[in-house]
């Protein structure tokens, strides 16, 4: 219809009267502009302010002003483009906190760099020629904190650059991983909101040789962080962006390292720099073949601490060894590389190097080889014959000489006879030792102070043969012996147990019991681990070395998969990190077991597994009459989350 009044008869009398005095405007007429060209027909009902403007008016009227939650930043709050960066002390703790909490709310996160700036700290650095104190200025960084194996680590970046421009921070970031000037540098950049659509590069700019001067699109980067520590790089990102992106970053770092190694082409000057601070997770993906190839390359260059510390590089490389048997055989076939490394290595780091190779040996040496190993007397010892006439003064020392043609060692003891102690030159010399030549990795036995015993490969004995042994080396050797002692004892225990023949009847009994795995098999052996003895069961009672065992308090035990009951200290040590049938502690009084438990941190037997322990002890002929079984296990029944129950064994 053209006009609503054409149907006025449809309305009641009161409405008809009202409508006759009204003019109804149709939209078609509005479109024709009947109220004047360009005039807004809704100007009387349209507001002239946005919601944000109204919200800001309200916020500015409060005491909180621009800090009010109702305030929405405007372009007047932002700075123009800038490339001016602050490089002083940084409050990394606050920076990490803000990035973590606010990056999900980009529109509300106005990056104000002055919040994170710290003044330099003055520290005493000495005295002048007039004895006046001299102070120097250092960056007063406040570290951020992350956890590693339940330990809090404080970390800062090597260099941070905060753009002095105040603007909205984007949720976007980019990264760069550079190998420059024989150093790997990790770079993390957080970008302004107005830089989101700009093209950024994770490759180093050609503008400078230093990765610290990353100038590409600087005006759009708010935060630039640099470090040579991959862990700092990853853990900062983990705080900000979570675990998934931190783990993805690890994959990116591995990809970059593989590229760096490929382009190095076995150049030792590049390889040593790559290994000096190589992350553990990168080492994990490098094969033994690649590690050996790089080890050979490093052995051919000078080893020093100027610039890259090649000592640290080689030690880190050896941490990546995966197959100890492969390295054992490789060195036996090609010992030249390891001999060259020992010739050049510094005293400061030699202890770690010797321990590393001795551990590789311990994983390969048999019990028989250790028993037959020639004793290596490292210093010149004195001996006086019993008759006091013939050779009244004899000095002797161990030796290991390398024979290049055979690629093997002649080992033994050199004897020197003197007329008296004051004469320097001996009148007689003699060498004694095994007739057979020894492989480079064959063990030699070292007996040190207080009867400490350790074993070293022949190529390590060669190193000591050529070195003058002074007090420093005795300290090193004792440290090596103490460090390896638990592993040596565990090795001997393990080999001894393997050689014990089990009766077929006992083995059949043990088949029904499930094996319990060591929950931390790669953990190093505890230095205080100790074997008190392998239990002998006689008339149901426990004996150690023929004497009734007596441990009225507690004693650690494991039952091996061969059915041997071992008593001692530390389950990890007693079980040699292998599977067992039972683990916990015992109360033994005059050979009689009074209580059995499943309390073991390394094996953590479950409630179900522990309930089988009485049958297992009975299978090895232990009398459990009037004995108790104590079982500890995880539970949700109480706030502590742990419950222990004690029952009488039937």
Secondary structure, DSSP 8 states (H G I E B T S, - for coil): ---GGGGGGGS-HHHHHHHHT-----HHHHHTTTT-TT--TTTTTS-SS-HHHHHHHHHHTSTTGGGSTT----GGGS------EE-SEEBHHHHHHHHHHHTT-GGG-EE-GGGGEE--EEEEEEE-TTS-EEEEEE---B-EEEEETTEEEEE--SEEEEES--EEEEEEEEEEEEE-SS-EEEEEEEEEGGGTTS---SS--TT-S-TT---TTGGGEEEEEEES-HHHHHHHHHHHH-HHHHHHHHHHHHHHHHHHHHHHTT-HHHHHHHHHT--HHHHTTS-HHHHHHHHHHHHTS---SSSS-HHHHHHHHHHT---HHHHHHHHHH-THHHHHHHHH--HHHHHHHHHHHHHHHHTT--HHHHHH-EE---S-EEE--TTSSTTSEEEEEEEEEEETTTTEEEEEEEEEEESSTT-SS-SEEEEE--SS-B-TT-EEEEE-GGG-EEEEEHHHHHHHHHS---HHHHHHHHHHHHHHHHHHHHHHHHHHHHHS---HHHHHHHTTS--B--TTTTS---TT-EEEEE-EEETTEEEETTEE--EEEEEEEEEETT--EEEEE-HHHHTTTS-EEEEEEEEEETTEEEEEE---TTT---HHHHTTHHHHHHHTT---TT-EEEEEEE-SSSTTSEEEEEEE--
